[in-house]
Amino acid sequence: MAKDDIKFTRKELKEDELVTFSAKALKWLEENRKPVLTGIISLIVIIILYYSVTGFVRYRAEKASNEYMEASELIAPKSRGMTEADTPSKEDIKSALSKFEAIYNKYGFTGVGKISLLRIAQLNYDLKEYDQTSKSIREFLSKMDSNDPLYISGLLLLANISYAKGDFPEAVNSCEKILKGSSDFLKDEALFISAKAFIKQDKKEDARNRLKELTEKYQSSHLKNEATALMKSL
């Protein structure tokens, strides 16, 4: 007797495939229970660590910012119109310097920590501690991107330190780095400092060219009048 042909509908075939796949999946999970559980636990641990680290970094950054503001208040002008009476005392500068050093030691890896290093250099400069200023500013520059405006501020401070120490060629060298940059940020300052350094080296023509560029190119600079007067004296 011939066997009847057995026909399955498309729906029945799909259901059968699903049952077969489910059975295989369950069997695989049973056979690989330990690796699967380990993988799931590892994923959970990674997620927990991610959010823990993110929260910790955010907390540290906020704490660093608050401490930075507190230190800044010690040397902030007491009124809008800065007068000699509003100038921070030597004791205030030293107190602020101590706080910025503590911030850098604790949060040196953060943006606030790096900015604190620049403030440390600036305050040492105010105290005429030029060797310490030079050390701090060079360390700061090594941590910053050369396109960052704060890097340019650091170069200008380095130029001022060199000028104050009588190293006029080095002052010009730092200014040259600013002047070669694509941004106009602080270029008027760099022109003025390098002009003064050229005068100290008896290079009056170079100084005159720098002052001329300053007065013509940076009309709104706060140094324009002083540069004009200095140029006339040459």
ABEGO torsion letter per residue (X at the ends): XBBBBBBBBAAAAAAAAAAAAAAAAAAAAAAAAAAAAAAAAAAAAAAAAAAAAAAAAAAAAAAAAAAAAAAAAAABBABABBBAAABBBAAAAAAAAAAAAAAAAAAAABAAAAAAAAAAAAAAAAAGBAAAAAAAAAAAAAABBAABAAAAAAAAAAAAAAAAAGBAAAAAAAAAAAAABABABGAAAAAAAAAAAAAAAGBAAAAAAAAAAAAAABAABAAAAAAAAAAAAX
